[in-house]
Amino acid sequence: MPATVRDAAFDVLRRYGATTLFANPGSTEITLLTDLPGDFEFVLALHEGSVVGMATGWALAADRPAVAILHTTAGLGNAVGALATARVNRAPLVVLVGQQDRRHLALEPFLAGHRLDDVAGPAPVWVGEPPRPQDVPGALARAWHEARDHRGPALVIVPMDDWLAPADDDEPLPAPARLVRTTAVEPEVVAELENFLAEAEKPVLVVGAGADDAESWHALEALAQRLQCPVWQEAFGARAGFPQDHPQFAGHLPAGRAELRKVLAGHDAVLAVGAPVFRQYPREPGRLIGPGTRTAVVTDDPDEAHRSPADLAVLARPAAVCGPLARRVPARPVPAEPPGRTIDLPGRPTAGLAPEHVFAALARRIPRDVVLVEETPSSRPLLHALVPARAPLGFLSAAMGGLGFAVPAAIGVRMARPDRPVVAVVGDGSSLYAIQALWSAAHYGAGVLVVVLANGRYAIMDELAARHGEGSATPGAAPWPAFDEISVSGLARSLGCPARRVETHEELESVLDEVLPALAQATRPLVLDVAVAR
């Protein structure tokens, strides 16, 4: 029987297989972590943003909650942005937040976390502050279920003296040992969607991050083939909801309303699966779609369903709906030409490297099962156009657009799925938000390839400033300087991570030919600091 609350808490984590702990420890976690049991793995990150970023990648790749440990107000405050990203990315996390000794919290001692639930803001899907030490194990169990079912970070705030308090063996654990979710969908729901599509002359499918699993891909492929319609990926999709090398894949929807209306013009029914209707940025006036076009959405995310201006919303697992739907809708004639896109990779550059040359070199070489983690805002459309996701979990990015996600997330993905090769493509400005995560990759043998597009500036911000000045006598003037003097490869090596500077196309092809064939077996990370044109 467990002797202390700490012992009972470890038993709870064992019950759910949550034995990998991501942390940057502080004094309020010492009583928990000292003499950690041998069946637990401790993973150190050098900043709390990287703690949560690595746990996020791990959780998304493993498809179950990961455990992150944060140090009272300071650690939680450092991690808030990453927690918000985890929430929007729908990453299930159990987040343990340390607190000062319960016995003198009333005096607000040094390092006391004042209103920690307020510090976390709206990012958590659930927050637990156990009223007594003996309630901590039950709170952890509930947090695991809350994180899993609501797909986001669930916080448990624990004073440091609670861990060594005696356990209460007589109280039942207030959480189920197993929680089974139904996967069936009522036939009436499928019939209503069948009628929605049957009444359309030119339907179109829009897929999103919520359909990124093998079962949903299979169901959506079958549905698209029955409908013989184009399939679009949502704008700003953090994951791929359909094989992007499929002949019916048309590309990524534009994020502005005017272009969105053009793309969907002529379609009288839009079925969005695993995506809201419709993600936009920046705001433009006018209608989302033209008159006479009906919309329906299928998602297992209540928030997506609730905010979608759709004619019909179905709250259910995409695969559970689209599988039966594909078997029921009548097959339509095959068109003379496939409704999808073609990919034309650019040739060799005549001068310096540009992002499209880097992406083309990757597209020609990366294995089909690669996990590509992206954070290159200025050239993301080029990446989408040239490098298709060809397997579930083939593409991953920060759903809310905040920087500092890709490097730690790629490391977490590789730790959770050592069978998959992992490539992170990031801008040099983006990489600096979480560059310290490279130490964890090197120390724990996470064999990721990090390709940094280095132009010595925030290119996306320069572009936005220039657009803002359009129509004036002079282009928009950006007050921020370049940072040409920073060497990303030098920073990586200072953190113990191997790195190479690449300045020519020949060097790029040579190193990719050397590294990519064995990337799935790699046990050391590598940073490619690639000089690209500004």
KOLVEX-90718 format. One record per residue (C-alpha): residue number from 0; residue in one letter; x, y, z. Coordinates in Angstrom, 2 decimals. Layout:
   seq   type        xx        yy        zz
   NUM      a         X         Y         Z
...
//
This chain:
   seq   type        xx        yy        zz
     0      m      0.00      0.00      0.00
     1      p      1.30      3.53     -0.69
     2      a      2.77      5.15      2.37
     3      t      2.73      8.77      1.21
     4      v      0.77     10.97     -1.16
     5      r      3.84     10.90     -3.42
     6      d      3.74      7.08     -3.57
     7      a      0.02      7.12     -4.33
     8      a      0.52      9.77     -7.03
     9      f      3.18      7.67     -8.75
    10      d      0.78      4.71     -8.67
    11      v     -1.84      6.83    -10.43
    12      l      0.61      7.87    -13.14
    13      r      1.64      4.24    -13.59
    14      r     -2.01      3.25    -13.99
    15      y     -2.27      5.47    -17.07
    16      g      1.21      4.78    -18.44
    17      a      2.22      8.40    -17.75
    18      t      5.77      7.70    -16.65
    19      t      7.67     10.23    -18.80
    20      l      8.01     13.56    -16.97
    21      f      9.02     16.76    -18.80
    22      a     10.29     19.44    -16.42
    23      n     12.54     22.34    -15.55
    24      p     12.62     21.75    -11.80
    25      g     12.38     24.30     -9.02
    26      s     12.50     24.14     -5.26
    27      t      8.78     23.48     -4.89
    28      e      9.17     20.21     -6.84
    29      i     12.14     18.83     -4.91
    30      t     10.03     16.64     -2.62
    31      l      8.36     15.07     -5.64
    32      l     11.37     14.49     -7.86
    33      t     14.23     13.55     -5.53
    34      d     14.97      9.81     -5.73
    35      l     12.57      9.38     -8.63
    36      p     11.44      5.72     -9.01
    37      g     13.43      3.80    -11.61
    38      d     10.43      3.15    -13.89
    39      f      9.95      6.90    -14.46
    40      e     11.89      8.86    -17.09
    41      f     12.82     12.47    -16.29
    42      v     13.33     14.74    -19.33
    43      l     14.99     18.09    -18.59
    44      a     14.32     21.17    -20.71
    45      l     16.13     24.44    -20.07
    46      h     13.05     26.67    -20.17
    47      e      9.43     26.07    -19.21
    48      g      8.23     26.99    -22.71
    49      s     10.33     24.12    -24.03
    50      v      9.02     21.83    -21.26
    51      v      5.47     22.34    -22.48
    52      g      6.52     22.38    -26.16
    53      m      8.26     19.00    -25.85
    54      a      5.33     17.56    -23.90
    55      t      2.96     18.90    -26.58
    56      g      4.86     17.17    -29.37
    57      w      5.03     13.97    -27.33
    58      a      1.28     14.03    -26.59
    59      l      0.29     14.70    -30.21
    60      a      2.54     11.94    -31.50
    61      a      1.60      9.40    -28.83
    62      d     -2.09     10.41    -28.88
    63      r     -2.33     10.35    -25.10
    64      p     -1.62     12.77    -22.25
    65      a      1.95     13.78    -21.49
    66      v      3.07     15.05    -18.07
    67      a      4.73     18.46    -17.69
    68      i      5.99     19.84    -14.37
    69      l      6.22     23.61    -13.81
    70      h      7.67     25.65    -10.98
    71      t      5.07     27.83     -9.21
    72      t      4.34     31.34    -10.58
    73      a      7.65     31.84    -12.38
    74      g      7.56     28.54    -14.25
    75      l      3.86     28.69    -15.04
    76      g      4.23     32.29    -16.22
    77      n      7.09     31.31    -18.54
    78      a      4.97     28.51    -19.98
    79      v      1.65     30.32    -20.49
    80      g      2.21     30.93    -24.21
    81      a      3.12     27.29    -24.77
    82      l      0.08     26.18    -22.78
    83      a     -2.14     28.36    -24.97
    84      t     -0.58     26.74    -28.04
    85      a     -1.18     23.26    -26.57
    86      r     -4.82     24.15    -25.98
    87      v     -5.40     25.29    -29.57
    88      n     -3.37     22.34    -30.90
    89      r     -5.64     20.07    -28.82
    90      a     -2.68     18.43    -27.09
    91      p     -3.65     16.49    -23.94
    92      l     -1.32     17.46    -21.08
    93      v     -1.31     16.77    -17.35
    94      v      0.48     19.81    -15.92
    95      l      1.74     19.62    -12.34
    96      v      2.39     23.09    -10.92
    97      g      4.44     23.35     -7.74
    98      q      3.36     25.57     -4.87
    99      q      5.01     26.71     -1.64
   100      d      4.50     24.81      1.62
   101      r      0.78     24.69      2.43
   102      r      1.43     25.44      6.11
   103      h      2.55     29.01      5.56
   104      l      0.75     30.01      2.36
   105      a     -1.36     32.43      4.39
   106      l      1.78     34.52      4.94
   107      e      2.49     34.68      1.17
   108      p      6.10     33.49      1.50
   109      f      8.84     33.91     -1.06
   110      l      8.09     31.90     -4.23
   111      a      4.45     31.48     -3.27
   112      g      2.22     31.16     -6.30
   113      h     -0.51     33.76     -5.83
   114      r     -3.70     32.80     -7.70
   115      l     -1.96     30.29     -9.96
   116      d     -5.22     29.50    -11.73
   117      d     -5.34     33.17    -12.79
   118      v     -1.74     33.04    -14.02
   119      a     -2.65     30.14    -16.31
   120      g     -5.51     32.16    -17.79
   121      p     -8.00     30.43    -20.09
   122      a     -5.48     27.94    -21.51
   123      p     -6.25     24.96    -19.22
   124      v     -9.25     22.74    -19.92
   125      w     -9.42     22.06    -16.16
   126      v     -7.66     23.27    -13.00
   127      g     -7.51     21.30     -9.75
   128      e     -6.33     22.61     -6.38
   129      p     -6.76     19.66     -4.02
   130      p     -8.19     20.89     -0.68
   131      r     -6.01     18.46      1.29
   132      p     -2.86     16.46      0.49
   133      q     -4.71     13.15      0.33
   134      d     -6.78     14.47     -2.60
   135      v     -3.73     14.95     -4.85
   136      p     -3.72     11.41     -6.39
   137      g     -7.41     11.69     -7.27
   138      a     -6.84     15.12     -8.81
   139      l     -4.08     13.66    -10.99
   140      a     -6.36     10.86    -12.14
   141      r     -9.12     13.31    -13.01
   142      a     -6.62     15.58    -14.78
   143      w     -5.57     12.68    -16.98
   144      h     -9.18     12.10    -18.07
   145      e     -9.91     15.83    -18.45
   146      a     -6.83     16.27    -20.64
   147      r     -7.65     13.24    -22.74
   148      d    -11.33     14.00    -23.30
   149      h    -11.12     17.79    -23.67
   150      r     -7.83     17.64    -25.62
   151      g     -5.85     20.26    -23.76
   152      p     -3.75     21.01    -20.66
   153      a     -5.26     20.04    -17.29
   154      l     -3.50     21.67    -14.31
   155      v     -3.03     20.29    -10.82
   156      i     -1.54     22.71     -8.26
   157      v      0.30     20.92     -5.43
   158      p      2.01     22.49     -2.38
   159      m      5.46     21.02     -1.83
   160      d      4.70     19.52      1.60
   161      d      1.71     17.56      0.28
   162      w      3.90     14.91     -1.34
   163      l      5.25     13.58      1.96
   164      a      1.91     13.57      3.78
   165      p      0.49     10.13      4.63
   166      a     -1.75      8.62      1.97
   167      d     -5.41      7.85      2.68
   168      d     -5.97      4.21      1.79
   169      d     -9.63      4.18      2.77
   170      e    -10.86      6.83      0.33
   171      p    -11.74      5.70     -3.20
   172      l     -9.91      7.37     -6.08
   173      p    -12.48      9.80     -7.57
   174      a    -11.78      8.84    -11.19
   175      p    -12.43      5.75    -13.32
   176      a     -9.66      3.27    -13.97
   177      r    -10.85      3.12    -17.59
   178      l    -13.08      5.50    -19.51
   179      v    -14.42      4.17    -22.81
   180      r    -15.87      6.55    -25.36
   181      t    -18.51      5.45    -27.83
   182      t    -17.57      5.62    -31.50
   183      a    -20.98      4.91    -33.06
   184      v    -23.08      7.57    -34.81
   185      e    -26.85      7.44    -35.14
   186      p    -27.98      6.38    -38.63
   187      e    -30.28      9.43    -38.76
   188      v    -27.24     11.74    -38.56
   189      v    -25.52      9.98    -41.45
   190      a    -28.75     10.07    -43.46
   191      e    -29.06     13.84    -42.97
   192      l    -25.53     14.38    -44.26
   193      e    -26.24     12.01    -47.15
   194      n    -29.23     14.17    -48.12
   195      f    -27.08     17.31    -47.73
   196      l    -24.62     15.95    -50.31
   197      a    -27.22     14.32    -52.56
   198      e    -28.94     17.67    -53.10
   199      a    -25.69     19.24    -54.31
   200      e    -24.59     19.36    -57.93
   201      k    -20.98     20.38    -57.14
   202      p    -20.00     19.50    -53.56
   203      v    -16.54     20.15    -52.12
   204      l    -14.74     18.81    -49.06
   205      v    -12.69     20.91    -46.64
   206      v    -10.50     18.98    -44.18
   207      g     -8.67     20.05    -41.07
   208      a     -6.42     19.09    -38.20
   209      g     -9.21     17.17    -36.46
   210      a     -9.15     14.55    -39.22
   211      d     -5.44     13.74    -38.89
   212      d     -5.54     10.02    -38.17
   213      a     -5.33      6.93    -40.35
   214      e     -9.01      5.99    -39.95
   215      s    -10.24      9.47    -40.91
   216      w     -7.88      9.66    -43.89
   217      h     -9.17      6.32    -45.16
   218      a    -12.80      7.38    -44.73
   219      l    -12.26     10.76    -46.38
   220      e    -10.42      9.22    -49.33
   221      a    -13.37      6.89    -49.89
   222      l    -15.87      9.78    -49.58
   223      a    -13.91     12.02    -51.94
   224      q    -13.71      9.25    -54.52
   225      r    -17.46      8.63    -54.33
   226      l    -18.16     12.35    -54.74
   227      q    -15.36     12.93    -57.29
   228      c    -14.90     16.38    -55.79
   229      p    -11.89     18.49    -54.88
   230      v    -10.58     18.37    -51.32
   231      w     -9.15     21.50    -49.70
   232      q     -7.18     21.82    -46.47
   233      e     -8.33     24.52    -44.03
   234      a     -6.28     27.70    -43.87
   235      f     -3.73     27.68    -41.04
   236      g     -4.32     23.96    -40.49
   237      a     -1.96     22.74    -37.80
   238      r     -2.15     19.16    -39.10
   239      a     -3.05     17.57    -42.42
   240      g     -6.54     16.09    -42.69
   241      f     -6.07     14.30    -46.04
   242      p     -3.19     12.88    -48.11
   243      q     -1.80     15.90    -49.91
   244      d     -0.39     13.87    -52.80
   245      h     -3.86     12.53    -53.64
   246      p     -5.09     13.46    -57.16
   247      q     -8.19     15.11    -55.64
   248      f     -6.27     17.29    -53.17
   249      a     -6.64     20.87    -54.38
   250      g     -4.44     22.74    -51.88
   251      h     -4.88     25.01    -48.88
   252      l     -7.78     27.41    -48.66
   253      p     -6.91     31.11    -48.73
   254      a     -7.36     32.90    -45.43
   255      g     -9.01     36.06    -46.84
   256      r    -12.71     36.21    -47.60
   257      a    -12.43     37.56    -51.13
   258      e    -10.13     34.76    -52.30
   259      l    -12.12     32.19    -50.32
   260      r    -15.28     33.17    -52.20
   261      k    -13.43     32.75    -55.51
   262      v    -12.08     29.30    -54.61
   263      l    -15.48     28.01    -53.49
   264      a    -17.45     29.71    -56.27
   265      g    -19.50     27.20    -58.24
   266      h    -19.76     24.76    -55.33
   267      d    -23.23     24.56    -53.85
   268      a    -22.34     22.46    -50.79
   269      v    -19.27     22.54    -48.56
   270      l    -18.65     19.73    -46.06
   271      a    -15.93     20.67    -43.57
   272      v    -14.48     17.74    -41.64
   273      g    -12.23     18.24    -38.62
   274      a    -12.12     21.98    -39.19
   275      p    -14.25     25.02    -38.34
   276      v    -16.09     27.05    -40.97
   277      f    -13.80     28.96    -41.79
   278      r    -10.48     30.02    -40.23
   279      q     -9.49     33.55    -41.32
   280      y     -6.65     36.09    -41.01
   281      p     -6.54     39.01    -41.45
   282      r    -10.14     40.16    -41.29
   283      e    -11.74     41.18    -44.59
   284      p    -15.23     42.55    -45.21
   285      g    -17.93     40.65    -47.04
   286      r    -19.43     37.19    -46.93
   287      l    -17.40     34.05    -46.24
   288      i    -18.93     32.27    -49.22
   289      g    -21.28     33.22    -52.03
   290      p    -25.06     33.03    -51.83
   291      g    -26.58     29.65    -52.57
   292      t    -23.72     27.65    -51.03
   293      r    -24.72     25.52    -48.05
   294      t    -22.23     24.44    -45.40
   295      a    -22.02     21.53    -42.98
   296      v    -19.30     20.70    -40.44
   297      v    -18.30     17.41    -38.81
   298      t    -15.97     17.76    -35.82
   299      d    -15.38     16.23    -32.40
   300      d    -14.40     19.66    -31.02
   301      p    -17.44     21.38    -29.46
   302      d    -15.80     24.80    -29.76
   303      e    -15.33     24.35    -33.52
   304      a    -18.92     23.25    -33.91
   305      h    -20.33     26.03    -31.75
   306      r    -18.57     28.89    -33.56
   307      s    -19.06     27.66    -37.14
   308      p    -21.67     29.62    -39.16
   309      a    -22.86     26.40    -40.80
   310      d    -26.26     25.15    -41.89
   311      l    -25.60     21.86    -40.12
   312      a    -23.03     20.89    -37.45
   313      v    -22.40     17.29    -36.38
   314      l    -20.46     16.75    -33.16
   315      a    -18.77     13.37    -33.59
   316      r    -15.51     11.67    -34.54
   317      p    -14.87     12.37    -38.23
   318      a    -14.08      8.73    -39.04
   319      a    -17.26      7.51    -37.33
   320      v    -19.33      9.78    -39.60
   321      c    -17.40      9.77    -42.87
   322      g    -16.87      6.00    -43.03
   323      p    -20.61      5.15    -43.11
   324      l    -21.31      8.26    -45.21
   325      a    -18.87      7.12    -47.90
   326      r    -20.69      3.80    -48.14
   327      r    -24.10      5.49    -48.51
   328      v    -23.60      8.37    -50.97
   329      p    -24.08      7.45    -54.63
   330      a    -20.93      7.25    -56.71
   331      r    -20.57     10.11    -59.19
   332      p    -18.99      9.85    -62.64
   333      v    -15.24     10.30    -62.88
   334      p    -14.39     13.68    -64.43
   335      a    -12.16     13.97    -67.49
   336      e     -9.44     15.58    -65.40
   337      p     -8.67     15.08    -61.70
   338      p     -9.93     18.03    -59.63
   339      g     -6.69     18.30    -57.65
   340      r     -3.46     20.23    -58.04
   341      t     -0.11     19.51    -59.59
   342      i      3.22     20.19    -57.90
   343      d      5.99     21.70    -60.01
   344      l      9.25     21.74    -58.09
   345      p     11.64     24.55    -59.00
   346      g     14.97     23.76    -60.59
   347      r     18.43     24.57    -59.35
   348      p     19.05     28.20    -58.37
   349      t     21.22     30.37    -60.58
   350      a     22.41     32.45    -57.62
   351      g     21.82     32.16    -53.86
   352      l     19.39     29.85    -52.10
   353      a     15.75     30.86    -51.64
   354      p     13.22     29.02    -49.41
   355      e     11.63     27.31    -52.41
   356      h     14.97     25.69    -53.29
   357      v     15.28     24.33    -49.76
   358      f     11.72     22.98    -49.84
   359      a     12.21     21.42    -53.28
   360      a     15.38     19.68    -52.10
   361      l     13.48     18.31    -49.10
   362      a     10.47     17.27    -51.19
   363      r     12.68     15.20    -53.48
   364      r     14.29     13.33    -50.58
   365      i     12.21     13.10    -47.39
   366      p     10.67      9.69    -46.71
   367      r      6.94      9.22    -47.02
   368      d      6.42      8.72    -43.28
   369      v      8.32     11.85    -42.21
   370      v      6.83     14.13    -39.56
   371      l      7.42     17.68    -40.80
   372      v      7.15     20.27    -38.02
   373      e      6.84     23.82    -39.37
   374      e      7.49     27.31    -38.03
   375      t      8.50     29.51    -40.93
   376      p      5.77     32.15    -41.20
   377      s      7.05     34.09    -44.20
   378      s      7.44     31.03    -46.44
   379      r      4.76     28.68    -45.12
   380      p      2.60     28.95    -48.29
   381      l      5.62     27.84    -50.35
   382      l      6.15     24.88    -48.02
   383      h      2.52     23.84    -48.41
   384      a      2.75     24.19    -52.19
   385      l      5.90     22.10    -52.56
   386      v      6.05     19.57    -49.71
   387      p      2.86     17.49    -49.35
   388      a      1.99     15.55    -46.20
   389      r      1.68     11.95    -47.32
   390      a      0.93     10.10    -44.06
   391      p     -1.07     10.89    -40.92
   392      l      0.94     13.10    -38.55
   393      g      2.92     14.11    -41.63
   394      f      2.59     17.82    -40.87
   395      l      2.50     19.65    -37.55
   396      s      2.58     23.34    -36.66
   397      a      1.42     25.72    -33.94
   398      a     -2.34     26.08    -34.34
   399      m     -2.45     29.55    -32.75
   400      g      0.57     30.93    -34.61
   401      g      2.79     31.69    -31.60
   402      l      6.53     31.22    -32.05
   403      g      8.74     28.83    -30.10
   404      f      6.74     25.68    -30.91
   405      a      8.53     23.78    -33.65
   406      v     11.93     22.93    -32.16
   407      p     10.72     21.53    -28.80
   408      a      7.64     19.95    -30.38
   409      a      9.79     18.12    -32.93
   410      i     11.93     16.76    -30.10
   411      g      8.85     15.56    -28.23
   412      v      7.46     13.93    -31.38
   413      r     10.71     12.04    -31.92
   414      m     10.76     10.86    -28.28
   415      a      7.20      9.56    -28.53
   416      r      7.58      8.06    -32.03
   417      p     11.16      6.87    -32.50
   418      d      9.91      4.88    -35.50
   419      r      9.19      8.07    -37.49
   420      p     11.81     10.39    -39.01
   421      v     11.26     13.99    -37.86
   422      v     12.25     17.19    -39.69
   423      a     11.63     20.68    -38.27
   424      v     11.66     23.59    -40.72
   425      v     11.93     26.92    -38.91
   426      g     12.93     30.49    -39.57
   427      d     15.96     31.80    -37.75
   428      g     13.84     34.33    -35.87
   429      s     11.44     31.55    -34.83
   430      s     14.27     29.27    -33.74
   431      l     15.53     31.81    -31.21
   432      y     12.33     31.57    -29.17
   433      a     13.20     28.04    -28.03
   434      i     16.81     27.48    -29.12
   435      q     17.66     26.03    -25.69
   436      a     15.52     22.97    -26.51
   437      l     18.41     21.74    -28.69
   438      w     20.30     20.84    -25.51
   439      s     17.53     18.38    -24.60
   440      a     17.62     16.87    -28.09
   441      a     21.36     16.32    -27.84
   442      h     21.34     15.08    -24.25
   443      y     18.50     12.58    -24.73
   444      g     19.47     11.41    -28.20
   445      a     16.42     12.72    -30.08
   446      g     17.56     12.35    -33.69
   447      v     15.68     15.25    -35.27
   448      l     16.83     17.24    -38.29
   449      v     16.27     20.98    -37.75
   450      v     16.45     23.01    -40.97
   451      v     16.77     26.72    -40.14
   452      l     16.07     29.22    -42.92
   453      a     18.49     31.96    -41.93
   454      n     17.99     35.42    -43.40
   455      g     18.96     37.42    -40.32
   456      r     15.61     39.10    -39.82
   457      y     11.89     38.70    -39.09
   458      a     10.89     38.37    -42.74
   459      i      7.17     38.01    -42.10
   460      m      7.11     41.24    -40.09
   461      d      9.08     43.07    -42.78
   462      e      6.54     41.85    -45.34
   463      l      3.57     42.95    -43.23
   464      a      5.11     46.38    -42.68
   465      a      5.66     46.77    -46.41
   466      r      2.05     45.78    -47.13
   467      h      0.85     48.30    -44.56
   468      g      2.65     51.01    -46.50
   469      e      1.19     50.04    -49.88
   470      g     -0.32     53.00    -51.68
   471      s      1.88     55.55    -49.93
   472      a      4.88     57.36    -51.36
   473      t      7.29     55.14    -49.42
   474      p      6.96     51.52    -48.28
   475      g      6.09     50.84    -44.66
   476      a      9.15     51.46    -42.50
   477      a      9.91     48.76    -39.92
   478      p     11.59     50.04    -36.73
   479      w     13.11     46.68    -35.79
   480      p     16.70     45.93    -36.84
   481      a     18.10     42.86    -38.56
   482      f     20.10     40.38    -36.49
   483      d     22.68     39.25    -39.03
   484      e     25.35     38.81    -36.36
   485      i     23.55     35.86    -34.75
   486      s     24.88     32.42    -35.72
   487      v     22.21     29.76    -35.20
   488      s     24.72     27.00    -35.90
   489      g     27.08     28.54    -33.34
   490      l     24.32     28.67    -30.75
   491      a     23.40     25.06    -31.47
   492      r     26.99     23.86    -31.02
   493      s     27.28     25.81    -27.76
   494      l     24.29     23.76    -26.52
   495      g     25.99     20.48    -27.44
   496      c     23.99     19.98    -30.63
   497      p     25.79     19.17    -33.90
   498      a     25.26     21.86    -36.56
   499      r     26.40     22.80    -40.05
   500      r     26.27     26.06    -41.96
   501      v     24.95     25.64    -45.52
   502      e     25.40     28.40    -48.08
   503      t     25.11     26.75    -51.51
   504      h     22.68     24.43    -53.25
   505      e     25.41     21.85    -53.70
   506      e     26.14     21.85    -49.95
   507      l     22.42     21.51    -49.20
   508      e     21.92     18.55    -51.54
   509      s     25.07     16.88    -50.25
   510      v     24.10     17.04    -46.57
   511      l     20.48     16.01    -47.22
   512      d     21.67     13.01    -49.27
   513      e     23.91     12.09    -46.38
   514      v     21.42     12.56    -43.53
   515      l     17.91     11.78    -44.76
   516      p     18.27      8.09    -45.73
   517      a     19.25      7.19    -42.15
   518      l     17.13      9.79    -40.33
   519      a     14.69      7.23    -38.93
   520      q     17.59      5.55    -37.08
   521      a     19.35      8.75    -36.01
   522      t     20.23      9.12    -32.33
   523      r     21.83     12.55    -32.60
   524      p     20.09     15.77    -33.66
   525      l     21.48     17.95    -36.43
   526      v     20.89     21.63    -37.17
   527      l     21.31     22.88    -40.73
   528      d     21.81     26.66    -40.63
   529      v     20.83     27.44    -44.24
   530      a     21.58     30.90    -45.61
   531      v     18.60     32.05    -47.72
   532      a     18.02     35.20    -49.71
   533      r     16.27     38.08    -48.00
//
